[in-house]
Amino acid sequence: MEESLTLLKELVDKEQIRDLVHRYCWAVDKGTLSDVMALFHDPSTLILAPGKKYEGKAEVERWYDAYMANRMEVLRHLIHNQVIVLNGDTAASKSYFDAVGDLKGESIVVAGYYEDTLLRVPGEWKFTEKVIRLDFLVPVNEGWGGKKRIKRNLVVLPVNPSK
């Protein structure tokens, strides 16, 4: 009986983590900054590859604020081949993503993968670290073959002179 309860708890945890990643996609595609940030623990880290590392929830929020102010007019991104490893109240999730969208009138296709570190907090799971690894981000008419596969920026933050 105890083994069945352990297995059931593991299945529920994995389903909650899948739901968190799916809610992240919806929030990034259609939601608000507060929808996205509600999914992150404090403290949290965001790593863009290629790109920069944003440490602390305030820095993560600053990046998503700029991203959402400049995101594609139409954006649909999908998660697949998710692998989840549980370790008590922490977990790791890896998943591929593919996205299509309209960036200022230009049809864009994006692919990469997420590497997420998660923490169970009372009643739910939250991201403590999100790594976004881009394989390509290109206009559809240019394709993604060849060495220069990242042809557009997700977002460029203004330089903060106080840092």
C-alpha positions in Angstrom: 0.0 0.0 0.0 2.8 2.4 0.9 4.5 1.8 -2.5 1.2 2.6 -4.3 0.9 5.9 -2.3 4.5 6.8 -3.2 3.9 6.1 -6.9 0.7 8.1 -6.8 2.5 11.1 -5.2 5.2 10.9 -7.8 2.7 10.9 -10.6 0.8 13.9 -9.1 4.1 15.8 -8.7 5.1 15.2 -12.3 1.6 16.2 -13.5 1.8 19.4 -11.5 5.3 20.2 -13.0 3.9 19.5 -16.5 1.1 21.9 -15.7 3.5 24.6 -14.5 5.5 24.4 -17.8 2.2 24.6 -19.8 1.0 27.5 -17.8 4.4 29.2 -18.4 3.8 28.8 -22.2 0.3 30.3 -22.0 1.5 33.2 -19.8 4.4 34.0 -22.1 2.3 33.7 -25.3 -0.9 35.5 -24.1 -0.6 36.5 -20.4 0.6 39.3 -18.3 3.9 39.9 -16.6 2.2 39.0 -13.3 1.0 35.7 -14.8 4.6 34.8 -15.7 6.2 35.9 -12.5 3.6 34.1 -10.4 5.3 30.9 -11.6 8.8 31.8 -10.3 10.0 31.4 -6.7 11.9 34.1 -4.9 14.9 33.9 -5.4 15.1 32.7 -9.0 17.5 32.8 -11.9 17.0 33.1 -15.7 19.7 32.0 -18.1 19.5 32.8 -21.8 21.8 30.8 -24.1 23.0 32.5 -26.0 22.6 35.5 -23.9 22.9 36.6 -20.3 22.2 35.4 -16.8 19.6 37.3 -14.6 19.9 36.5 -10.9 17.2 37.4 -8.4 13.5 37.6 -9.0 13.7 41.4 -9.6 16.2 40.9 -12.5 14.2 38.0 -13.9 11.1 40.2 -13.8 13.0 43.1 -15.5 13.8 40.8 -18.4 10.3 39.4 -18.8 8.9 42.9 -18.5 11.0 44.0 -21.5 10.3 40.7 -23.3 6.5 41.1 -22.9 6.5 44.7 -24.0 8.2 43.6 -27.3 6.9 40.0 -27.7 5.5 38.8 -31.0 2.0 39.9 -31.9 1.0 36.3 -32.5 2.9 33.7 -30.6 2.3 30.0 -30.1 4.8 27.9 -28.5 4.6 24.2 -27.7 6.4 21.9 -25.3 7.2 18.3 -26.0 9.5 15.4 -24.9 9.5 16.6 -21.3 11.7 14.6 -18.9 11.1 15.2 -15.2 13.4 14.0 -12.4 12.0 14.3 -8.8 14.2 14.6 -5.8 12.0 15.2 -2.7 10.9 18.9 -2.7 13.1 19.8 -5.7 12.9 18.6 -9.3 14.5 19.1 -12.7 12.6 19.3 -16.0 13.9 19.3 -19.5 11.6 20.0 -22.5 11.9 20.9 -26.1 9.9 23.9 -27.4 8.9 25.0 -30.9 7.3 28.4 -31.5 5.9 30.4 -34.4 4.9 34.0 -34.4 4.7 37.4 -36.0 7.5 39.7 -35.0 6.7 43.2 -36.3 5.2 41.8 -39.5 7.8 39.1 -40.0 7.0 35.4 -39.8 9.4 33.8 -37.2 10.1 30.2 -36.3 11.9 29.4 -33.0 13.1 26.2 -31.5 15.2 25.2 -28.4 14.8 23.7 -25.1 14.2 24.5 -21.4 16.2 23.2 -18.5 14.2 24.0 -15.4 15.0 23.6 -11.7 11.9 23.6 -9.5 11.0 23.8 -5.9 7.9 22.5 -4.1 6.4 25.3 -2.0 3.2 24.8 0.0 0.6 23.5 -2.5 2.5 24.0 -5.8 5.8 23.9 -7.7 7.7 27.0 -8.8 10.7 27.7 -11.0 13.9 28.5 -9.2 16.0 28.5 -12.3 14.9 28.6 -16.0 17.5 28.1 -18.7 16.2 29.0 -22.2 18.6 27.4 -24.9 17.8 28.6 -28.4 18.6 26.3 -31.3 17.3 28.8 -33.8 15.3 31.9 -34.1 14.8 32.9 -37.7 12.4 34.4 -40.3 10.5 31.6 -42.0 11.7 32.8 -45.4 15.4 32.5 -44.4 15.2 29.1 -42.8 17.3 27.7 -40.0 20.0 25.8 -41.7 23.7 26.8 -41.6 25.9 28.4 -39.0 23.9 31.5 -38.3 20.7 30.0 -36.8 19.9 32.8 -34.4 19.0 35.8 -36.6 16.8 37.9 -34.3 16.9 38.8 -30.6 14.2 37.8 -28.2 14.6 41.1 -26.4 17.5 43.5 -25.8 17.4 45.2 -22.4 18.6 48.8 -22.2 21.9 49.2 -20.4 21.3 50.0 -16.8 24.0 52.6 -15.8 23.5 52.0 -12.1 24.9 48.4 -12.4 
